[in-house]
Amino acid sequence: MAGDKSVHESPVNLLDQSASSYLRSARHQPVLWHPWGEEAFARAQAEDKPILLDIGAVWCHWCHVMDRESYENADLAAILNEHFVAIKVDRDERPDVDARYQAAVSAISGQGGWPLTAFLSSAGHPFFGGTYFPADDRYGRPGFKRVLLTMAEVWRNRREEALESAGSVMAAVEQNENFSGRGGDLSLALVDKIAESILKQFDPRNGGFGSQPKFPHPGAIDLLLEVATRRASEEMRDAALLTLTKMSKGGVYDQLAGGFHRYSVDERWVVPHFEKMLYDNTELLRNYVHAYQSFVQPEFAHVAKEVIGWLDGTMTDRERGGFYGSQDADIDLDDDGDYFTWTKAEAQAALSPEEWAVAGRYWDIGDLGDMHHNPQKNVLHVRFNVADVAREAGISLEEGVARLTSARARLLEARRARLTPFIDRTLYTSWNAMAVTAYLEAARVLRVDGVREFALKTLDRLLVQAWDGGRELAHVIAYPEDMKPGARVAGTLDDYAFTIHACVDAWLGTGKIAYYRSAIKLADTMVERFFDRTAGAFVDTALDADEESRLGALTARRKPLQDAPTPAGNPTAVSALLRLEALSGRREFREIAEDALASFAGIVEHFGLYAGSYALALGRLLLDPVQVVIVGRGEDANRLEALATARFAVNKTVIRLQAGQLNAETLPEALAETVTQVPVPDGARAWALVCRGRTCLPPITESQRLLEALEVKD
């Protein structure tokens, strides 16, 4: 939210010492909140009380609604404090806790989401739960007061029943989150089957998948782009490109500043939930870059650059490096995206009549808008193309574009005068690593000034502040400056896997061997600490974590397979290992990757839309790695690099080096074995080496020959 929504008159509770923006926003509530930790569980057992667990996020609208209605209500807080030990968790800070209790509440009620409200035994095992509860009975939901009193009575008089339920729920969590599905074939046919399953959910009218609400599903989009190129499938191509086009023209995309909101509540992408998440925008940025790589539609490059512009201007620490976690949807609880939406009168007041004649039509701004809470409020979305709007206005296309450009600038200037929704300036390791990868890919394909440099600055900060150089990688790089640093939150599988990818991408973009060596060291640690050598696949929290840290449902082993919404941990780790195996020649990395994929092969096709990252990782395993080394400086080298990066392919790696780096000391082991054996062409200022598997072609200096060498081969 825009500011601290707490009750400032009240004394602080135990959240006052938290570093999380979300937890600190509740520090003045009359509920005697505890942060997640041993103290809360010890108190629950000592006082023989059940636990009320609330999981939310600073960007979550209904979390703030429940805070105001229930947790800031002194009468409800008194009931809660008398009968329960209350724990509040920030889902961004503790994704490991959130994932398990989401699974538990879904098993109990059939749905999850935020706020997550769970009632636990004193040992932390859930026996009842839901999401948002209103203070009083309404919306077809029981009031929170009634729920609290009922659960207190259950614990007091029907405890055996509650404990039996909790045991069943924990068993379900163990089973559902510890996927096991060996027996399927690891084949390109499985990749295609997952892609076909995604295609069956494609909405050919509006783009995207399924009906309302609509989420972007970047992993699924990347898979369609990959298969479309490899198989020359028009159906896959059209599904991916229509989805990207419709999203970028919808209200789910910020038409003024760039950047995507979290999801659309309608099937046409018009009305979003207005919060903006870093991870959505990094993965969608990659989608648009990949689509531009393969199909060279200028609009995709334009959207990618606008996303970068929004991230640069709003979501980054320009001085030290780092990407912020999220931007809230609302200023306060009485609005719903008012910062981002416009009445007709507001838009006309900001624009000249000439600008309004174009902008009003282009963005479909009318007397009757799109928002339920205020029907006059319009979500800007593109309904007509600018050529048609210009023709209707009786002006040239060039004049129409000029008016639209000036209108966008004026509306953006007017919007900046409004109170800005809260930005959580916490730097999360996995999300920052994702941003580094997205920026480095965009820098290479789009040639945008400063993007590569900022990505490297961010990665350097991550490696210094979040990593100890050995076994320990933290989940948080840094909290906002005005927050006291909290206890170090241990890194999850996602943190390690995405950071390995970022280090590999940094090496590819710079040739600095230190990044590659960091990737190898992190990969060795990831395998040692997260890979289950007995049952296969990776768990999301370290196997060697001390037992004291495994409180409540954290005792459940979880092996992440589904993209929800970020790429799942197992395929992300697998892809990281396969990239490193191609560079290092370390066979163990490939064997572990293959074993992890085999662990899910018998069940993964049933996950369809949520298995995009798995299918991409499987394609990387099965397709021969293609390595393109561009050597040299200047325009000749730039031209060869541009040709090499054309067409997105999951198994293709493009490496930019200088001639002086072609030696065993500055190259990964396997690459050194092949590249250093190739003779340097006489008199060439730049050349390309194309290697498939462990076989390299002679050096190439001509563009046409490079294109021929890179022809897609299954």
Number of C-alpha atoms within 10 A of each C-alpha: 24 17 13 16 19 20 17 11 8 12 11 20 18 17 23 20 17 19 21 25 21 27 24 22 21 27 26 23 27 23 26 23 27 23 20 19 14 15 10 19 24 14 14 21 16 10 13 16 22 28 26 26 26 24 25 25 23 26 26 20 23 19 20 24 19 18 20 18 15 22 24 20 16 13 14 21 18 15 15 22 16 12 21 26 27 24 22 21 23 20 20 22 20 18 15 19 20 23 18 22 27 23 20 32 25 18 19 21 12 10 15 20 17 19 24 24 23 24 28 27 25 24 17 24 27 29 27 22 27 22 23 20 25 19 22 15 14 10 9 8 14 14 17 20 19 14 19 18 15 12 23 21 13 16 23 15 11 12 17 12 13 22 18 11 17 23 16 18 24 23 13 17 24 20 14 15 19 19 18 19 14 17 12 16 13 19 16 17 11 19 22 18 16 26 27 19 16 26 21 12 14 21 17 13 11 18 24 30 24 16 16 13 16 20 23 24 24 28 27 29 29 25 30 28 29 27 24 21 19 17 14 13 14 12 12 23 22 16 22 26 23 18 22 23 17 21 24 24 22 24 29 32 29 24 22 19 20 19 28 28 25 23 25 23 17 14 19 22 27 23 25 25 20 29 24 24 21 23 21 24 25 27 24 24 28 23 27 27 27 27 25 23 22 18 16 14 13 11 14 23 21 15 23 26 21 19 23 23 16 18 20 16 12 16 22 19 16 14 9 11 20 31 27 24 23 24 24 25 29 25 19 20 14 10 12 20 23 23 18 23 24 22 21 19 13 13 21 18 13 18 21 14 12 13 20 20 19 25 28 20 20 21 22 18 27 17 13 13 19 21 17 9 12 14 12 19 25 26 27 27 23 20 15 13 12 20 16 15 22 22 12 12 14 11 13 13 15 12 13 23 17 14 21 23 14 15 23 18 16 18 20 16 13 15 18 11 9 12 13 18 22 20 22 22 21 23 25 25 31 27 27 29 29 27 28 30 28 25 28 24 22 24 20 19 20 19 14 13 9 11 21 22 14 23 25 23 16 23 25 17 17 25 18 11 16 23 20 11 13 11 14 15 27 22 26 26 22 22 19 15 10 8 16 13 14 13 9 12 14 19 23 23 30 27 26 30 26 26 29 31 25 29 28 24 26 26 23 20 19 15 21 15 19 13 22 26 15 19 26 21 15 23 22 15 18 25 20 15 19 22 25 17 13 6 12 20 32 32 21 24 22 21 15 9 11 8 10 8 12 15 17 22 23 19 15 19 20 22 27 23 25 21 23 14 16 21 27 23 27 30 28 25 30 29 28 26 33 27 23 24 21 24 21 20 18 15 14 12 22 20 14 22 27 21 18 24 28 22 20 24 21 17 15 24 23 12 16 21 28 25 29 28 28 33 29 26 27 26 25 20 24 15 17 17 21 21 25 24 24 28 26 20 15 9 11 18 21 18 14 25 23 16 17 26 21 17 22 24 24 22 22 21 21 21 21 21 21 15 14 9 16 19 15 14 10 15 22 22 16 17 21 17 17 15 22 14 12 14 9 16 13 6 6 13 15 25 25 27 22 24 23 17 13 16 12 17 12 15 21 19 19 14 16 11 11 20 14 9 17 20 10 13 8 9
